[in-house]
Amino acid sequence: MELKPGYKQTEVGIIPEDWEVLNLGHICSKVQDGNYGEAYPKPHEFLNYGIPFLTSKAIGKDGLLKTNLINYISQEKHDLLNKAHIKLNDVLFTNRGASVGAIGFVDERIEGGNIGPQLTLLRSDPDFTIPHYLLQQMKSDTVQKQIHNQDSGSAMNFFGNLATQKFLILLPPNKKEQHAIATALSDVDALLNSLDRLIAKKRDIKKAAMQQLLTGETRLPGFEKKQGYKKTELGVIPKDWKIINLSEIGETLAGLTYSPKDVAEHGLLVLRSSNIQNGKLAFDDNVYVKMNVPNRVITKAGDILICVRNGSRQLIGKCALISQSAEGTAFGAFMSVFRSKSNGFVFFQFQSVVIQRQIRERMGATINQITNKDMAEFIIPIPSKFKEQTAIATILSDMDAEITALEKRHQKTQHLKQAMMQELLTGKTRLVTPGGYDV
């Protein structure tokens, strides 16, 4: 491959001639993993407040800090664990386990804290690099490929300080270019973070709306009644609502049993647990069959697809609504379909505490399944008027649509960030000319 003028071939790819490839240890003033051994805090030594103590659990794969998973220790314990005190703008690297390669950043919330052995602090040397540029390089494909090419995937495999120091980093000729690159990428990170917060807020609003609307605590305009409320086995509901078994308004259908010989590369799509992601249908992991299939296992638009058996208890009860485009598919033996004219309303009841609590109670302590008989006996509060059911379902569906739109925007922004990283962190696109002037 012919090189573009002004570029050179290196061990990590093509970069500008005035860029360098340096070891991480060369551009950091400190590379240090966290505390372990006898001094490591015992469970009873963790507090609800004090000095932050982070493990790899507190660093998400997206680099976001999970504040609810930060532990705290006393000042006295912190002083004893003096191996790896973290400072503002340190970069944190998850050095082992399933989340190896996750990269975090020390901000004001955890400044002055401490870390466990699953994390390594990287402190940039001001003679070579600025912290935010180091952060972006550690997230780059260049570094992440080095990490995962060397990682065996074993939970016991880890990168010690010496191995970490050998990672190869691409470095522009001056800090002005580093700053320009870091600023551009940090701006996109800020947008992603704001979208994350907005999505979380919208989900919380929907959760609160479900609690109020699905129990009749809040009535929509046009459906307010003066009869008041009544006590039921599910709590207080409007007097003009009723408590019903699901069997009173619909039917529960069992899924298709098939064998490995029925599976084909193309054919009839069989929906399984993996086809439900975050309450919506997903088609990243599909199974097709070629066989005679009874009509009862063919989906219709508006059906509620429910996971009723799984190795993971947490997945029992997750559900999605069958869309017009998914109508005519089949569903597997570990799934069931609930079909009724009230499914718009019932779908949100399946997501609510009302049905989820009954699912947990029916499963018991050891069996990870619910039967169609169990589901038929589930009880829910429901408006007597179909118009009110529809109005509630419409409000909640609109909230779902808004959240979905934000999630798609987040996904597009994430793809943009990945493309920008590939361009900027390898010097393929320059924000600053070699002479130091803005392009």
C-alpha positions in Angstrom: 0.0 0.0 0.0 1.4 3.3 -1.0 1.8 5.8 1.8 0.2 9.2 1.7 2.8 12.0 1.6 3.6 13.2 5.2 2.7 9.8 6.7 4.8 6.8 7.9 4.2 3.1 8.7 4.7 2.1 12.3 4.1 -1.1 14.4 0.6 0.2 15.2 -0.4 1.5 11.8 0.1 4.6 9.6 0.5 7.9 11.4 1.8 11.4 10.4 5.6 11.7 10.1 5.8 14.2 12.9 3.9 11.9 15.4 5.6 9.5 17.7 4.8 6.0 19.0 5.8 5.8 22.7 5.3 3.3 25.5 2.6 4.3 28.1 5.3 4.2 30.8 7.3 6.8 28.9 4.6 9.4 29.0 3.2 8.7 32.5 4.7 9.9 35.7 3.0 7.1 37.5 1.5 3.7 36.5 0.3 1.9 39.7 -2.3 -0.8 40.4 -4.4 -0.6 43.5 -4.2 -2.0 47.0 -4.6 -5.7 47.9 -3.4 -8.2 50.5 -3.9 -8.0 54.3 -4.5 -4.2 54.2 -7.4 -4.5 51.7 -10.6 -3.3 53.4 -12.8 -6.0 55.0 -16.5 -5.8 54.3 -17.2 -4.3 57.7 -14.7 -1.5 57.1 -16.7 -0.1 54.2 -18.8 3.0 55.2 -21.7 5.0 53.8 -19.5 8.1 53.5 -15.8 9.0 53.8 -13.0 8.5 51.3 -14.1 7.0 48.0 -12.7 3.5 47.4 -13.2 2.2 43.8 -13.1 -1.3 42.3 -13.6 -2.2 38.7 -17.4 -2.4 39.3 -17.5 1.4 39.6 -16.2 1.9 36.1 -18.7 1.1 33.4 -17.6 -0.3 30.0 -18.6 3.1 28.6 -16.2 4.8 31.0 -19.0 6.3 33.0 -18.6 6.4 36.8 -21.2 4.2 38.6 -21.6 6.3 41.7 -23.9 3.8 43.4 -21.1 1.2 43.3 -18.5 3.3 45.0 -17.5 2.2 48.5 -16.1 4.5 51.2 -13.4 4.0 53.8 -12.2 6.0 56.8 -9.4 8.5 56.6 -7.3 6.2 58.8 -7.8 3.3 56.4 -7.1 5.5 53.4 -3.8 6.6 55.0 -2.8 3.0 55.5 -3.5 2.2 51.8 -1.0 4.7 50.5 0.0 2.6 47.4 -2.4 4.2 45.0 -4.1 7.5 46.1 -5.8 8.9 43.0 -5.7 12.6 42.0 -7.8 14.8 39.9 -7.5 14.0 36.1 -5.8 10.6 36.7 -6.9 8.0 34.2 -8.2 4.6 35.6 -7.6 1.4 33.7 -9.5 -1.9 34.5 -6.6 -4.3 34.4 -8.4 -7.7 34.7 -11.7 -9.6 34.5 -14.7 -9.3 32.3 -14.4 -5.6 32.0 -10.7 -5.5 31.3 -9.9 -2.4 29.2 -12.6 -0.2 30.6 -11.3 3.3 31.1 -12.4 5.9 33.7 -11.4 9.4 34.7 -10.9 10.9 38.1 -13.2 13.9 38.5 -14.2 16.0 41.6 -16.5 13.3 42.9 -13.7 10.8 43.5 -10.7 13.1 43.8 -8.4 12.0 46.6 -9.8 8.5 46.7 -8.3 5.1 46.7 -8.5 2.0 44.4 -8.5 -1.8 44.6 -6.2 -4.2 42.7 -8.5 -4.5 39.7 -7.7 -0.9 38.7 -4.5 0.9 37.7 -4.0 4.6 37.9 -2.3 6.3 35.0 -0.9 9.8 35.8 0.2 11.7 32.7 3.6 13.3 32.6 3.1 17.0 31.8 6.3 17.0 29.7 4.7 14.6 27.3 0.9 14.7 27.4 -2.2 16.2 28.8 -4.6 14.1 30.9 -7.6 14.3 28.6 -5.6 13.3 25.5 -4.3 10.3 27.5 -7.9 9.4 28.4 -8.9 9.4 24.8 -5.9 7.4 23.6 -6.6 4.7 26.2 -10.1 4.4 24.8 -8.9 4.3 21.2 -8.9 1.2 18.9 -5.1 1.4 18.9 -4.8 0.7 22.6 -7.9 -1.4 23.1 -6.7 -3.8 20.4 -3.4 -4.2 22.3 -5.3 -4.9 25.5 -7.6 -7.5 24.0 -5.0 -9.1 21.8 -3.0 -9.9 24.9 -5.9 -10.7 27.2 -6.8 -14.4 27.3 -10.3 -13.7 28.5 -9.7 -15.4 31.8 -10.9 -13.6 34.9 -7.5 -14.4 36.4 -5.6 -12.8 33.5 -4.5 -9.3 34.3 -2.1 -6.6 33.3 0.5 -5.8 35.9 2.3 -2.4 36.1 5.1 -3.5 33.8 2.8 -5.0 31.1 0.6 -1.8 31.3 3.6 0.4 30.8 4.4 -1.4 27.5 1.1 -0.3 25.8 2.0 1.8 22.7 0.5 5.3 22.5 0.3 7.7 19.5 1.5 11.2 20.3 1.2 14.4 18.2 4.3 16.7 18.1 2.9 19.3 20.5 0.3 19.8 23.3 -1.7 22.2 21.2 -2.7 19.4 18.8 -3.3 17.1 21.8 -5.6 19.7 23.3 -7.5 20.2 20.0 -8.1 16.5 19.7 -9.1 16.0 23.3 -11.4 19.0 23.2 -13.3 17.7 20.1 -13.7 14.2 21.5 -14.6 15.5 25.0 -17.3 17.7 23.5 -18.9 14.6 22.0 -18.5 12.7 25.3 -20.3 15.6 27.0 -23.2 15.2 24.6 -23.3 11.5 25.2 -23.3 12.0 28.9 -26.2 14.5 28.7 -28.2 12.1 26.5 -27.5 9.3 29.1 -28.9 11.6 31.9 -31.9 12.6 29.8 -32.7 9.0 29.0 -32.4 8.0 32.6 -34.7 10.9 33.6 -37.3 10.0 31.0 -37.3 6.3 32.2 -37.8 7.5 35.8 -40.7 9.7 34.6 -42.3 6.8 32.8 -41.8 4.5 35.8 -43.6 7.1 38.0 -46.4 7.5 35.4 -46.9 3.8 35.2 -47.3 3.6 39.0 -49.9 6.3 38.9 -51.8 5.5 35.7 -51.9 1.7 36.0 -53.4 1.8 39.5 -55.8 4.6 38.8 -54.0 6.8 41.3 -54.0 9.5 38.6 -56.9 9.7 36.2 -56.6 11.1 32.7 -58.8 14.0 31.6 -62.3 12.8 30.7 -62.1 9.8 33.0 -62.3 11.4 36.4 -65.0 9.9 38.6 -66.6 11.1 41.8 -67.3 7.6 43.2 -63.9 7.6 44.9 -61.6 4.6 45.6 -61.8 1.1 47.1 -59.5 -1.3 48.8 -58.6 -4.5 47.0 -56.0 -7.3 47.2 -53.8 -5.2 45.0 -54.2 -2.0 46.9 -56.5 1.0 46.5 -58.0 1.5 43.0 -60.9 3.6 41.6 -64.4 2.3 42.4 -65.1 2.1 38.7 -62.1 -0.2 38.1 -62.0 -3.9 38.7 -59.5 -6.7 39.6 -59.5 -9.5 37.0 -57.5 -12.6 36.2 -55.7 -12.5 32.8 -57.7 -15.5 31.8 -60.9 -13.4 31.9 -59.8 -11.1 29.1 -57.4 -13.2 27.0 -55.5 -16.4 26.4 -52.0 -17.6 27.0 -50.3 -19.6 24.2 -47.4 -22.0 24.6 -44.4 -21.9 22.3 -43.0 -24.1 19.6 -40.8 -27.2 20.4 -38.3 -28.0 17.8 -35.1 -30.1 17.5 -31.6 -29.2 16.1 -32.4 -30.9 12.8 -35.3 -28.4 12.3 -32.9 -25.4 12.5 -32.0 -23.9 9.1 -30.1 -21.0 7.8 -33.3 -19.5 6.4 -36.9 -20.2 7.1 -39.4 -19.3 9.7 -38.1 -17.0 12.4 -38.5 -18.4 16.0 -38.5 -15.7 18.6 -36.6 -16.5 21.8 -35.5 -14.7 24.9 -32.6 -13.1 23.1 -35.1 -11.4 20.7 -36.3 -9.2 23.6 -34.0 -6.4 24.6 -35.0 -3.6 27.0 -38.7 -4.2 26.4 -38.5 -4.2 22.6 -38.0 -6.8 19.9 -34.4 -7.2 18.7 -33.1 -9.3 15.8 -29.4 -9.6 16.3 -29.5 -13.2 17.4 -32.0 -15.2 15.3 -33.0 -18.8 14.8 -34.9 -20.1 11.8 -36.6 -23.5 11.3 -38.0 -25.4 8.4 -40.9 -27.7 9.7 -44.6 -27.9 9.9 -45.7 -25.3 12.5 -49.2 -25.1 14.2 -51.1 -21.9 13.8 -51.1 -21.4 17.6 -47.4 -20.5 17.7 -47.7 -17.9 14.9 -47.6 -14.4 16.3 -50.2 -11.6 15.6 -49.6 -7.9 15.9 -50.3 -6.8 19.4 -49.4 -10.1 21.0 -47.3 -9.8 24.2 -44.2 -12.1 23.9 -43.0 -13.3 27.3 -40.0 -15.2 28.5 -41.4 -18.0 30.8 -38.4 -20.3 31.2 -34.7 -19.4 31.4 -31.4 -20.3 33.1 -31.4 -16.8 34.5 -34.2 -15.9 37.0 -33.8 -12.2 36.1 -35.0 -12.9 32.6 -38.3 -14.6 33.5 -41.2 -12.2 32.7 -39.3 -9.9 30.3 -41.6 -9.1 27.5 -42.1 -7.2 24.2 -45.1 -6.3 22.1 -45.3 -7.9 18.7 -45.2 -5.2 16.0 -46.9 -5.3 12.6 -43.5 -6.1 11.0 -42.9 -9.0 13.3 -46.4 -10.5 12.8 -46.3 -14.1 11.4 -43.1 -15.2 13.2 -43.1 -18.2 15.6 -42.1 -18.2 19.2 -40.1 -20.9 21.0 -40.9 -23.3 23.8 -39.3 -21.2 26.5 -41.6 -18.3 25.5 -45.4 -17.7 25.7 -47.7 -15.2 24.1 -50.6 -13.5 25.8 -53.3 -12.4 23.4 -56.3 -10.1 24.2 -58.0 -7.0 22.9 -56.7 -5.1 26.0 -53.0 -5.9 25.3 -52.1 -2.2 24.9 -52.9 -1.8 28.6 -51.9 -5.2 29.7 -48.4 -4.9 28.2 -47.5 -2.1 30.6 -49.0 -4.1 33.5 -46.5 -6.8 32.6 -43.7 -4.3 33.1 -45.2 -3.0 36.4 -44.6 -4.1 40.0 -48.1 -5.7 40.0 -47.3 -8.6 37.6 -43.5 -8.7 38.2 -44.2 -9.4 41.9 -46.6 -12.2 41.1 -44.0 -13.7 38.7 -41.4 -13.8 41.5 -43.9 -15.4 43.9 -44.9 -18.1 41.4 -41.3 -19.1 40.6 -40.5 -19.9 44.2 -37.0 -20.4 45.3 -35.6 -22.9 42.8 -37.6 -23.1 39.6 -36.8 -20.6 36.9 -40.1 -20.7 35.1 -43.8 -19.7 35.1 -46.5 -21.8 33.5 -49.3 -20.7 31.3 -51.6 -21.7 34.2 -49.7 -19.3 36.4 -50.1 -16.5 33.9 -53.8 -17.2 33.5 -54.2 -16.7 37.2 -52.3 -13.4 37.4 -54.5 -10.5 38.6 -54.3 -6.9 37.5 -56.3 -3.7 38.1 -58.0 -2.5 35.0 -60.4 0.3 34.0 -63.9 -0.9 33.2 -64.0 1.3 30.1 -61.9 0.2 27.1 -61.5 3.8 26.1 -59.6 4.5 29.4 -57.4 1.5 28.9 -56.5 2.7 25.4 -55.9 6.3 26.7 -53.5 5.1 29.4 -51.7 2.8 26.9 -51.3 5.7 24.4 -49.7 8.0 27.0 -47.2 5.3 28.1 -46.5 4.3 24.4 -45.7 7.9 23.6 -43.2 7.9 26.5 -41.6 4.7 25.1 -41.4 6.3 21.7 -39.7 9.4 23.1 -37.2 7.2 25.0 -36.5 5.1 21.8 -35.8 8.2 19.8 -33.3 9.4 22.4 -31.7 6.0 22.4 -31.3 6.1 18.6 -29.8 9.6 18.9 -27.4 8.3 21.5 -26.4 5.4 19.2 -25.8 7.6 16.3 -23.7 10.0 18.4 -21.7 7.0 19.7 -21.0 5.9 16.1 -19.9 9.5 15.3 -17.6 9.4 18.3 -16.0 6.1 17.2 -15.4 7.5 13.7 -13.9 10.7 15.1 -11.6 8.7 17.3 -10.3 6.7 14.4 -9.6 9.8 12.4 -8.2 12.1 15.1 -6.3 9.7 17.3 -4.3 8.3 14.4 -3.6 11.7 12.8 -5.6 10.7 9.7 -7.4 14.0 10.1 -5.4 16.9 11.6 -7.1 19.7 13.6 -3.8 21.5 13.8 -1.2 21.8 11.0 2.4 20.5 11.7 3.4 24.1 12.1 1.0 24.6 14.9 -1.7 26.7 13.2 -5.4 25.7 13.2 -6.5 24.2 9.9 
